[in-house]
Amino acid sequence: MCRFNVEENVNMPTCSFCKSRFKEPRGLTIFTFDGKSIHYCSSKCRRNAKLGRDGRKVNWVRKSAGFLANKEEGEEKQ
């Protein structure tokens, strides 16, 4: 069994930049003064967010999101 199974734990945080789900000990969580929590799955997402980039417009996020969507559609068709 894969140890990074997404369906295993429904309380997994979602990255604020690329919208991917990740296990809790990974990544970085930042709490702002107004009480919001910002989750980053990797330093790549954290640096891109710090530069002010939009996650919906960055090519590697769109490609990975499209790949996951196509993968899920392929599994549903079978």
C-alpha positions in Angstrom: 0.0 0.0 0.0 1.3 3.5 -0.8 2.1 5.6 2.2 1.0 8.8 0.4 -2.6 7.7 -0.3 -4.9 10.7 -0.5 -8.1 8.9 0.4 -6.5 7.6 3.6 -7.0 10.8 5.6 -9.6 13.3 4.8 -8.2 16.0 7.2 -5.1 16.6 5.1 -4.3 20.2 4.5 -4.5 21.7 1.0 -1.6 23.8 -0.4 -2.7 27.5 -0.7 -0.7 27.9 -3.9 -1.0 24.7 -6.0 -4.2 23.3 -4.3 -2.6 19.8 -3.8 -3.3 17.8 -0.7 -0.4 16.6 1.4 0.4 14.8 4.7 0.6 16.9 7.8 4.3 16.5 8.8 5.3 17.8 5.3 5.2 21.4 4.2 4.9 24.6 6.1 1.9 26.2 7.9 1.9 30.0 8.5 -0.6 31.6 10.8 -1.4 35.3 10.1 -2.3 37.9 12.7 -5.9 37.8 11.6 -6.2 34.1 12.3 -5.9 32.6 8.9 -3.6 29.7 8.2 -1.7 29.4 5.0 -0.4 25.9 4.0 2.4 25.3 1.6 3.3 21.8 0.4 6.9 22.7 -0.7 9.4 25.5 -0.8 8.7 25.8 -4.5 5.1 26.8 -3.7 6.2 29.1 -0.9 8.7 31.0 -3.0 6.3 31.4 -5.9 3.6 32.8 -3.6 6.2 35.2 -2.0 7.0 36.5 -5.5 3.3 37.3 -6.0 2.6 34.7 -8.6 -0.9 33.4 -9.2 -1.1 29.6 -8.8 -3.8 29.4 -11.6 -1.4 31.0 -14.1 1.8 29.2 -13.4 2.4 26.5 -16.0 3.7 23.7 -13.7 0.6 24.0 -11.5 -1.8 23.9 -14.5 0.0 20.9 -16.0 0.0 18.9 -12.7 -3.7 19.8 -12.1 -4.6 18.8 -15.6 -2.6 15.5 -15.2 -4.5 14.7 -12.0 -7.9 15.5 -13.6 -7.1 13.4 -16.6 -5.9 10.6 -14.4 -9.1 10.6 -12.3 -11.3 10.7 -15.5 -9.4 7.7 -16.9 -10.0 5.8 -13.7 -13.8 6.6 -13.7 -14.2 5.5 -17.3 -12.8 2.0 -16.6 
